[in-house]
Amino acid sequence: MKHLMLVLAACMMVLVACKEKKHVNDGIITTDYEMPKPSEAPIAMPAQTNKVEVEWKDSRYAIAIARMPADSLSKVTDEIGQQYIDNVVKISITRSDGTSFFNRSFAKSAFMEWLEDDYRLHAVLEDITFFGVEGQELVFTAALNHPAASDDEAIDLRLSVNAQGQVNIGLYDDNQRDDLKMSDAE
């Protein structure tokens, strides 16, 4: 009997704790959900560094890509009012002799020309990844998205560094986008 009372008490606590409310109106059951409440502190993606070595211009180069949350940037707010800390991504390219070829940090502001207003206001620079060597360029993909969204909603931009260390940012053309999708699937 004592065991049965404990089980009934636990079931009652679960039912009381449930936040959804069901209404029956003419045989139709509807459910009201409460919107989640934002946490008090802004959410930041973890810092991370990825490294790769590549053969380019008949030499070996080491590429390091470091993503860091940046409190100095404007916070991004989602539809429920949750704040997120935007990121800065630093690309460092080093020659085989250890000398620096390229060293630059990127924030969302570097990509504003290619973003719609919604992404300008509510997206973060999620990451930059090395894509490959194309002729005299090292090609990267910059992903910007809404912080709580799925990866399918990201905007991928092409970022390239040429042999003189100059940066070019733009949209992928259809053939490049197909190559990008194939490399993501691998």
Salt bridges, closest charged atoms under 4 A:
GLU20 OE2 - LYS22 NZ 3.96
ASP32 OD2 - HIS23 NE2 2.66
GLU53 OE1 - ARG60 NH2 3.53
GLU55 OE1 - ARG60 NH1 3.61
ASP86 OD2 - LYS108 NZ 3.99
ASP117 OD1 - ARG120 NH1 2.85
ASP118 OD2 - HIS146 NE2 2.82
GLU134 OE1 - ARG158 NH2 2.65
GLU137 OE1 - ARG158 NH2 3.25
